[in-house]
C-alpha cells in the first residue's frame, strides 16, 4: 500500500503545514491619518516579516508601521503634505520631490500601502504630474495616483541576508516562520511506495508526466491539466 503524497498530507489540515499566524502582528498599514505628528515609542521584531516594525503613538493611538533605516525611539513622525523629506515621514506622492527614495506605497489612496515593503528595498520618484511615475526596485516604471501616500526612506533590515544560516535546520525554521514550503524531495528520487514517479534503475518518471484535471488526489503529480499552445504548427 502506498503512502500519502506531500500535497495529500498538506491538504489534511494538520499543524505541520499550517501558517503560524498566531505569532504574526497582523496586517501592517500606514496610519489612517491625513495630518498629524506621532512619536516612535518602540522598535520591535516582527515574526514572519523580513524587517522590523516601529510602534508610533499618534495622540494616544498606537499604530505599527514598517521601520525605515535610521529610525530611533523618540523620533517624531509627520503625516501629511507639509512634512519634511526625512526618513520615516509619510506624505502623498504629489508632495514628494523627484529622486526621493520611498517605500510602502499605496496602490489606491487610503489602502495603507501595497508596494515596496520588504527589508532593504526602496523605490524612487521619477516624475510628477497628473500621475506620479515611480521606479520600483525591479526597475519597472509604474504610475500612481498623486493622492497615494508613501513613507520616505529605505526599509530597515537590508543586511539580513548577509549573515549565513550555518545549517539546514536554521533555514527550515526561517521558512516555517514565513509559512513557506521547505525544500522538497523530488518524486523520481523516491521509492515506488512513496511516489508515483519513484523507483526504477535510474531516476526517470517512467510514464507521461501530464495529468488530467479530473484525476484523483493520489494521481495528481507532475504537470497538472497542461494547456495546449494557442498556435499549432
Secondary structure, DSSP 8 states (H G I E B T S, - for coil): -----HHHHHHTT-GGGS--GGGS-------S-SSEEEEEEEEE--TTSSS-EEEEEETTEEEEEE-BTT--TT-EEEESTTS-S-TT-EEEGGGS-TT-EEESB-SSTTS---BS-STT--EEEEE-SSEEEEE-TTS-EEEEETT-EEEES-BS-TTTTTS---SHHHHHHHHHHTT-------GGGS-TTT-TT--SSSS---S--EE-TT--GGG--SEET----SS--
